[in-house]
């Protein structure tokens, strides 16, 4: 009997707002479509607003599975999207990140604000501490993450991290490039 490839789950961290450039929304929709097209499950923050909502709706429209995790205090603010394949309500933000991480094979970070940065840095810190080796990919749409990449270079240059920290971060400029990297890393 032939073996089938395991179903992959990709955690997408992204903004609860759409951002200033239409390219951000387009990238969110493209990632959602690509995940569904690859038969990979979207794991995300369960909101129906901003880039989160766009990614989830695109995944659903393309026939993909969605796994949403939202803390109880954000059910109204982020308009908890209850029509997902799986919908989990947690007690707090830390538990949300933990459940998202535990149910994913890789992490993709789209543009976002302080919450997205918090999610990225917690996952990166866990990797730095050797707690996981899951791919962490910044989708650098319109150069959004270029200043962050520069900050990480600065942290390394100033002796606050080993050069290997940057090796833990993958960068792609387009959703198609991001999917190519993930397919290679998760093969």
N, C-alpha and C positions, 0 to 999 in steps of 0.2 A: 504494500500500500504506500503510495507516494506521500511524503511529508509536505505539509503546507507551511508557508512562512507564518510565524506568529503574528497576531494582530498587534500593532504598535499603538501606543497612546502618546500623544504629544501635548505637553502642557504649554499653553500660550498665556503669557503674562502680557497685559496691554492696558491701555487707558480706558477709563470709564467715560471719557469724553472723546469726540472725534478728532480733535486737534485742528491746527490752523491750515493744513494743506490737504486737498482732496486725495493726494497720493497715499496718505496714511490709511484712509478708508478703503481705497482701492486695494492696497496691500493686504489689509485685514480680510477683505472678501476673497482675494486670491488665495491666501493661506487656507481659509475655510474650504474653498473649492478643492484645493490641492490635497488637503487632508482626506476629504471624502473620496476624491478620485483615487487615492492610494489605499483606500479602505482602512485608514488610520483613524482612531478615535480622538476627538478634540477633548482635552481636559482644560477647563478654564474657570474663571471666577463667577460663573452663573448669572452675571448681569445681562440685562437686555438694553443697555445704554452704551454709547460711545463705540470704541473699537471692539470691546467685548461683545456687544450685541451684534455688530456687523459680522464678526468672525463666526459666531454661533449660528446666526441666520443663514449665512452662506454655506456652512457645513451642512445644516439641516436641508436646505434647498437642493443640495447636491446629493442627498441621500445618506449622509454620514452620521455616525454615532456621536453623541455629545454627552459629556460628563461634567456637570457644573457643581461648584462648591462655593457656598456663600455663608458668611457669618450672619447670625440672626439680626444683628444691629444694622445690616446693610440691605435687608430684604426690600425695604421701601426705597432707599436712596439709589440703589443700583437696579431697581425694578427686577427682582429675582425672576428669572426666566424658567417657569415651571413646566414647560412643554419639552424639556430635554429628555434624552434617553435615560439619564440618571441625574437626580437632583438631590444634593446633600446640603443640609443646613448645619453649620458648626456653631460653637459657642463664641469663638473669637477669631481674630485674624491669623494668629500663629497656627491654630488648629487647621484653618483653611489652607494655608501654605503647605502644611504637613500632609494633609489628605491629597492635595493636588500633586505634590511631589511623589508620594507613595504610589499613586495611580498613573505614573507616566514613565516613559522610556527616555524622553529627551525634553528639553525646555527651549522654547522659542520666545524671545522678548521683542515685542513690537513697541512702537513709541507709546509713551505714557508718562505719568507724573510721579509724584512722591511714592505712591503705593507700588507702582511698577518698579521703581528703583529699589524700594525695600525688598520686594520679591526677588529681584535679580541679585542683590547683594547677599541676601540670606542663602540662596542656592549656591552662589559663588563661594561664600565662606564655607559652606558645608563641603564643597569640592576641595577647597584649599586645605581643610582639616582632614581630608582623606575619607570623608563619610560617604562619598559617592563618586562615580566616574561617568555619570550621565552627561551626554553632550549639552552644552549651554550655548545657544546661538542668538546673537543680536541681529535682528533684521534692521539694517541700517538704511531704511527708506529715506530718500532725499538727504542723506547724511545726518539724520537725526541723532544717532549715537556717536558720531565722530568726536564731539567734546568729551563724552564719557570715556572713550578709548584713549584720548589724550590725557585725561585725569589718571587713568590706570597706568599709563606710561610714566607719568609724573610720580605717582606713588612708588613705582618700581625704581625710578631714577633716584629718588630721595631715600632709598634704603628701607622702605616700610613693607616691602614685599619682594619675594624672589621673582626673577624674570619668568619663572614657570607659571606665575599667575596668569599672564597674558595667554599662555598656551591652553589654558582652561576655557578660553572664550573663543568661540567661532563667530565669524562675521560674514554676513551675506547682504548684498545690496538690493536683491530682488527676491520675491517669494519663490520663483523658479530656482534660483541659485540656492536658496535655503533648503528647498526640498531635495535638490541634488546632493547637498552636503549630508543631510539627514539620512537619505537612502544609503549613502556610502557608509556612514558611521553606524547605522543600525542593521546593516546587512548580516 
